[in-house]
Amino acid sequence: MMNDDKKITVLAAPLQGVTDNVWRMAQHEVFGGVDAYYAPFMRVERGEVRRKDLRDVQPERNAGITLIPQILACQPDHALMMVDALKEMGYSRIDINLGCPFPPIALHRKGSGMLAYPDLVEELFRALADVEGVEYSVKMRIGWDSNDQWHDILPLMELIKPCHIAVHPRTGKQQYKGELDMEQFEALMAASSWPVVYNGGLHTVEDIDEINRRYPGLAAVMVGSGLAANPGMFCPDAKPDDYRRFHDLLVDGYTDLLNGGEAQLVRHLQDIWQTFLPDTDHKLFKAIRKSRTLDQYRNAAAAALAALG
Ligand SMILES: Cc1cc2nc3c(=O)[nH]c(=O)nc-3n(C[C@H](O)[C@H](O)[C@H](O)COP(=O)(O)O)c2cc1C
């Protein structure tokens, strides 16, 4: 992937339920090609930072990779609680989620839902700007329910001086469907004093080359579902055996992590196939979905992975 003969920086997008530390370490070990991984958002629940979220970003579980934790909050005190916990773990780079479109979150004015409330974003940014020793980035949509709401958000970036803004050019209301609004993306990029990262719909290395040619000023690209579908996306020599090894690492990692009974483990492994290897033959995929025991799952997954060659 070239940008003016330089390799463009590749960031792995956060995907809640997919790109956790088990996935990240397996992707890094088997395939690589990612410059930094963004952790799925952490949040405060019942007055505490969720333990599961803290565990996911523990430095010892993420050794050897560059990991940027992400926070999702509307209330400044919740955001500061997470920032403090992350600082204590040694993090000095934190990503702020202004992009999540999931209605239970966005309708509570969090994630992309906050984009319709610049006053809340301002309050949040003012509180975060007061923290010393932390550099922020922002991951955002172009708006919540209108594609031009970013106009009121962009000037607020001055408060936190982000090292970049990653933009997914859809509104929150669009969720993951519908046209990518490249016109608004271009306008945002032109208006931004901060480096801009493109995110959305990059499924192949060719897609990345194309977006680079189109926008040579991009600071980086961020790849989500494309990389979840094909974790070997940046590894042109990847062999079927590499995908099997990647899958083995997931099975072992989740067996250790979940440690909570076979049914939960099987459900989690089945969920991986919602995004992983989407070209899997329908019958083989169905066998994975229908498996009830770990043995059944292993057999079904082995058949799907054998079909790779
Ligand atoms: C299942 C799922 C979970 C996601 N979780 C997060 C998240 O935790 N934080 C975030 O900023 N974005 C999250 N996203 C959005 C992705 O990071 C990304 O912005 C989006 O999928 C568009 O990029 P893509 O087309 O490369 O996948 C999630 C998306 C999906 C589909």
Ligand as a Chemical Component Dictionary entry (heavy atoms), coordinates in Angstrom:
data_LIG
# 
_chem_comp.id                   LIG 
_chem_comp.type                 NON-POLYMER 
_chem_comp.pdbx_formal_charge   0 
_chem_comp.three_letter_code    LIG 
# 
loop_
_chem_comp_atom.comp_id 
_chem_comp_atom.atom_id 
_chem_comp_atom.alt_atom_id 
_chem_comp_atom.type_symbol 
_chem_comp_atom.charge 
_chem_comp_atom.model_Cartn_x 
_chem_comp_atom.model_Cartn_y 
_chem_comp_atom.model_Cartn_z 
_chem_comp_atom.pdbx_ordinal 
LIG C1  C1  C 0 -19.743 -5.421 15.341 1  
LIG C2  C2  C 0 -19.119 -4.048 15.319 2  
LIG C3  C3  C 0 -18.563 -3.514 16.487 3  
LIG C4  C4  C 0 -17.993 -2.249 16.475 4  
LIG N1  N1  N 0 -17.413 -1.758 17.633 5  
LIG C5  C5  C 0 -16.841 -0.523 17.624 6  
LIG C6  C6  C 0 -16.200 0.014  18.783 7  
LIG O1  O1  O 0 -16.133 -0.612 19.846 8  
LIG N2  N2  N 0 -15.673 1.259  18.688 9  
LIG C7  C7  C 0 -15.715 1.999  17.515 10 
LIG O2  O2  O 0 -15.208 3.117  17.474 11 
LIG N3  N3  N 0 -16.287 1.492  16.415 12 
LIG C8  C8  C 0 -16.827 0.272  16.431 13 
LIG N4  N4  N 0 -17.370 -0.236 15.279 14 
LIG C9  C9  C 0 -17.231 0.532  14.019 15 
LIG C10 C10 C 0 -15.954 0.111  13.272 16 
LIG O3  O3  O 0 -14.798 0.395  14.025 17 
LIG C11 C11 C 0 -15.855 0.834  11.915 18 
LIG O4  O4  O 0 -15.887 2.212  12.139 19 
LIG C12 C12 C 0 -16.983 0.454  10.980 20 
LIG O5  O5  O 0 -17.186 -0.952 10.943 21 
LIG C13 C13 C 0 -16.705 0.943  9.548  22 
LIG O6  O6  O 0 -15.462 0.484  9.085  23 
LIG P1  P1  P 0 -15.319 -0.843 8.176  24 
LIG O7  O7  O 0 -16.199 -0.634 6.972  25 
LIG O8  O8  O 0 -13.853 -0.924 7.828  26 
LIG O9  O9  O 0 -15.788 -1.996 8.992  27 
LIG C14 C14 C 0 -17.972 -1.488 15.273 28 
LIG C15 C15 C 0 -18.538 -2.029 14.113 29 
LIG C16 C16 C 0 -19.102 -3.277 14.119 30 
LIG C17 C17 C 0 -19.684 -3.823 12.835 31 
# 
loop_
_chem_comp_bond.comp_id 
_chem_comp_bond.atom_id_1 
_chem_comp_bond.atom_id_2 
_chem_comp_bond.value_order 
_chem_comp_bond.pdbx_ordinal 
LIG C1  C2  SING 1  
LIG C2  C3  SING 2  
LIG C2  C16 DOUB 3  
LIG C3  C4  DOUB 4  
LIG C4  N1  SING 5  
LIG C4  C14 SING 6  
LIG N1  C5  DOUB 7  
LIG C5  C6  SING 8  
LIG C5  C8  SING 9  
LIG C6  O1  DOUB 10 
LIG C6  N2  SING 11 
LIG N2  C7  SING 12 
LIG C7  O2  DOUB 13 
LIG C7  N3  SING 14 
LIG N3  C8  DOUB 15 
LIG C8  N4  SING 16 
LIG N4  C9  SING 17 
LIG N4  C14 SING 18 
LIG C9  C10 SING 19 
LIG C10 O3  SING 20 
LIG C10 C11 SING 21 
LIG C11 O4  SING 22 
LIG C11 C12 SING 23 
LIG C12 O5  SING 24 
LIG C12 C13 SING 25 
LIG C13 O6  SING 26 
LIG O6  P1  SING 27 
LIG P1  O7  DOUB 28 
LIG P1  O8  SING 29 
LIG P1  O9  SING 30 
LIG C14 C15 DOUB 31 
LIG C15 C16 SING 32 
LIG C16 C17 SING 33 
# 
